[in-house]
Amino acid sequence: MPRKPQTESVSDLNAAPGGAAAVDRALSLLSAFRPGDDALSLAQFAERTQLYKSTVLRLLASLEHARLIRRQDDGRYALGTEIARLHALHAASFSLDGIVPPVLRELVAATGESAAYHVRQPQGEGWARLCLYRVDSPHLVRDHVRAGDLLPSDRGTGARVLIAFGPEAEQPRSAPDRALLESIREQGYCALVGDRTAELAGISAPVFHADGRLAAALTLTMPAHRYDPQHIEAVLAGARRLSGLV
């Protein structure tokens, strides 16, 4: 009779309700790969998944047969060609158009203000802030930025977020700016009145790729007199929804 593991496996702790245990365990082997891993040994699989080596070997045989895993000459296991094929299919069908605008529309519906998705756009030796997507507020009085517009990279809450969570080399030298960016990183968002233009206020939060790299800034803008700090949570929720999907 097989011994009962002293520690629950990763797949047991994250089992799919109504799913198949064997599939959960096989998928946990694929999830064992981390950034920087080119291949894993049997011992590494067992350690990271908390599965017996004998179980790992059986699962690896199935994954190798499906070309999801390939065994190298040194005995270690790397991701197989089927992973590359699936990634290519995913990339071909993937579009931000179906992901970002719905979140912006929900944010506008919840707050009544304009929502935008800002990314870095290389420009000369530096970069500009590109408004990649935008959904306008239903109010007549609002800012009139459009998708495709380039905005300052040093002013506005979207710019502040792109700097605060961007490359270390781009951190400003002045003490006041350093203090502001440290505050943004600590609280996870930027909310300012009159930063880009005296009449406008903004709230921005970072959106991250699945690997933790900064992808964009999700921004809510409004006239200064309509600024409401209660909208901060809605912006943070929208950024969390987008993170890992872009």
C-alpha positions, 0 to 999 in steps of 0.5 A: 500500500502506498505511503501517505505523504507527510506533506500535502502536494501542491496539486492537493492544496490547489485541486480543481473542484470536480476535477481529476487528481491525476490531471491536477498533479500533471499540471503541477509539474508544468507549473513547477517551472519558474522564470530562469529555469531551462530544465528541472531534475527529478529531485527538483520536480519532487521538491517543488510539487511535494509528490513522490519521485515515483509518481513524478516519473509516471506523470513525466512519461505522460507529459513527454508522450504528449510533447509537453515535456522533453527529456534531455541527454543530461537526464533533466526535463525541459518544456516540450514543443507542444508548449511552443505550439500552444503559445503560438496559438494563444498569441495569435488569438490574443488581443487587448481589444477584448480585455482592456475596454470592458474593464474601462467601461465598467470603471466609467459606469461605476464612477461616472468619470473617464477611464484610460489605459496608458503605456510607455511609447519609445520616443527619441532617447526616452519615452512618452505616455501613450493613451492606448485605450480610452472610454469617456465620461458621460459628463459634458465637462471632462478632459478630452484626451483620445486613444492614440494621444501622447501625453507627458511622461513626467506629469499626471498620475499615469506618468507617475505610476509608469515611473514609480514601477518602471526601471530603476534607472529612471528614478528622478534625482530631486528629493520631492519627486523621490518621496512622491514615487516612494509613496506611490510604490508603498500605497500601490496607486497615485491620486493627485489634483492639478498635477498635469493640468490645474483643472484636472485630477487623476487616479492611477494604478499599475497593471502588471504582466504575469511575470511581474513586469509593469505593463501599463497604468490604469487611469481615471480622470475627472475635473478637479472639482469632481475628484472623489477619493472613494474612486481609488478602490474601483481603480485598484480593483480594475488594475487587479483584474487586468494584471496577469491578462495583458 
